[in-house]
Each structure stands twice: as structure tokens, then as C-alpha cells.
Amino acid sequence: RMTGKDEEYRAVESYVNLLEEQYVPVQTIDFLNLAMAGEWQLLFSTNLTGRPSRKLRLRELIQKVESVGFNGSLTNMAQWDLAEDEEVFDCTGIFNVKCSYQINQGARMIVDLNDHEIRPAKGSKIPSDVPGLVGLLHRAFPKEMFDPSGHAFDTTYLDADLRVVRLTGPHHEGVRNIFMRKGSFEINPASD
């Protein structure tokens, strides 16, 4: 379990560098689409800098990739719980960041933001301060996943279960996100 120490981040970075060094990129768009399509759970980002709020709990952050030829859609989906009183998590739902993309060279996705969407879960209490909830979500999300406009995502490693993406763009140059295919592994978080 990572605790936020510098040596832990350096170790992850060295493992990712090794994977990227050994990686042979996908040669055809059809194979790239086949390999990338599906739901990917975010495992690690070099851009998680915000402080968590006691009011908000993100339970899962998934990136769904749907592709057709050189175009496709990318949706970042977060399951959230909100405790407006900071004690009881009685508001719950899904937050979607809907994007479209085009592949312009190799495995580089040029991403455009289309929409943000909040959907309360069936039977959930409705938050009294929806703009405040959006602000909490914005602070909890990796910034490049909340608004990827103007950025390109380079797939620098891809296999059946793991995907590494490096960003290129005006605000998040060099940020890396590591995803695992949803359902590939069972992760049991350590308890304190």
C-alpha cells in the first residue's frame, strides 16, 4: 500500500520506465482499438495533488474507451458518496466526464471535452449544494481527467490488463496515468 513517500513514487516511475522501454507499440489501428476498448480502472496518477475532503468519498474511477477506426469516445466515470454533514454519506451517485477523441498518429489520442454529467443513484438523497459537489469532485479528480481539452494521450504501454498513458499538452505535460482493465485483478485495500 502506498503511503505518499517520495521513494514510493520514484519506484513506480522506475517500473513504468522499464515497461515503456520494453514495449513494442501496436502496429495497426484495428488491433489498438481492440486492445484499448473497454473499462479501465485508474490505479495511479502522477497528478493527484489535491487534499481529500472529509465530505466526499470516491469509490471508483473508471475510464471507458469505445472506438471506431480513428475516432471514439472516452468517458471518465466516478462513483461518489457525499456526507454534507461530514458524518453520514447519504448522497451517492455517478459523475461522468464525456469526451470524444481522434487518433492522429500511432497511439496518440487527441481528446475533446463534450460534457460533465452528475447522476444521483436511485433512492439517494439529492445534494443541497450541487455546485459545491462539483467543486469537491474537481478537487478530487486528476485534473487531466476532469477536463482533458487541449491534451493528447499517448499510450506508452498496453497489454491485456495494464495501460499506461502519458499526457502531452499545455497544462499536464508528462503526467502519467496507470490503468488496469476492470475485472482483471481483485484489489483488496489494506485497512488501517
N, C-alpha and C positions, 0 to 999 in steps of 0.2 A: 504494500500500500504506500502510495506517495504521500509525503508529508510537506512538500513545498521547499525542500532544501535544494540549494544550487547544485550540489553534486548529483542529485536525482535527475534534474533537468539536463545536465551535461551527459549523464549516462543514456537517457532517452535519445538525445541528439546524436550521440555516437552510434547507437543501434540503428537509428534511421539513416544516418550517413552510410553505414555499412550496407543496409538494404538497397539504398539508391545506387551505390557503386556497383552492386552485383546485378541490378535489374536490367533485363533486356526489354525495351519498350514494345508494346503491342504494334504489329505491323499493318493491320487492316482496321478500317472503321467498323466493320461488322463485328469483328472479334472484340474490339474495345467496347462497343455498345453492349454486347453480350456479357462481358466481364463486369462492366460498371453498373448495369441495370439492377435495380432492387433497393432495398433499405439498408442503410449503413449507420451504425451507432457510433457517435463521437466518443472516442476513448481519451484523447489528449489534444490540446491545442497550446501552441506557444504564445497565444494571445489571450489567455484568461487572466486579466489583471484586476478586475473589479473585486470589491469586497462583497461577500454574500449578505443578503438581508435575512433577518430572522423571520420576516413575514412571508418570504417566497421560498418554495422548495421546487427545484426542477428534478423530476423523477427520471426523465429520459430525454435525450436529444438525438433525433434521427434525421438523416439526410436521405431523401427518397429521390432516386435518379431514374427518369424514364426517357428513353432515347429512340429517335427515328433518324437514321442517316447521320447527317452533320448537325442536327438540331435536337432539342429535347427540353424537358422541364426538370427542375431541381426544386424540391420543397424541403425546407428545414422545419422539422416538427418537434415541438417541445411539449411534454406533458408537465403541467404545473399544478401546484397546490398553493393557496393563499390563506394566510391567517391574518385577517385585518386587525384582530385584537392582539396579535403576536402570541397567541396561546393555542387556539383551535383552528386547524386547517379545514375550514368548512366551504371554501370555494375551490373548485377544481375544473380543469379543462385542458384544451389543446391550443397552442399558439403556432400558427403556420406562417412561414415566410416563403411566398411563392415566387419563383424565378423561372426565367427561360434562359437557354444557352445555345450557343453555336460553337462548333469545333472548327477552328480555323487553321490549325497546324498540329500535327502529331496528336497528342492527347490534351491540348490546351483548350479549355472551355472559357469562352467569353460570356460572362454572366450578366443578366439584366434583372433588376428587381421589378416584379409585377404588382405584388400586393402583400399586405400583412392581414392576418385574419385571427380573431380570437373566438373560440367556440367553448362556451361552458359545457361541462359534462351534464348529461341528463340527471336531473334531481339535485344538481349543485345549487348552492346559494349564489346569487349574482353579486359580483363585487360592487360595492357602493362607489368606488373611485376607479373606473376603468382606465382613464389616462394615467393614474398612478400605477396601476398594474402594468401597463405598457412600459412605463419608466423602469419599474423593477425588472421586467423581462429584458429590457435593453441593457441594463447594467449586468445582468446575469449571463447573457449570451456572449459568445465570442463575437466581437464587433463585425467581423467579415461575414458571419453567418446571418446577422440581423439585417445588414444592408450591404450586399456584395457588389452593388453598382460600380462600374468602372474598373472592375478587377477581372483578372484571368486566373483560372485554377489549372495548374499543371499537375497532372497525375504523375508522380515521380516513382511510385511503386504500386503495383496492383497484382494480387493473386486472388484465389477463390474466397479468401476470408479477410484479407487485410488490404487497405487502400491508404496511401499517403498522398496528400495534396499540398502543394506549395503555391502560395499566392504571389501574384505579380500585380502591381497597381499603385495608385497614388498614396494610399494610407497604410496598407498592410503588407508591403513588400517583404518577401521572405518568410512570412508566417506559415507555419506548417500545422496541418490538422491530420490526425491519425484516426481512421475509422475501422471498425470491424463489421463484417456483414452481420446483420441482425439474425440471431439464432445460431450463429456459428459456434459460439462458446457460451457456457453458462458462467456468469461472473457473480460471485458471492462477495458483496462488500464486507470488509473487515469491520467488526464492531469495536467501539472504544470501551 
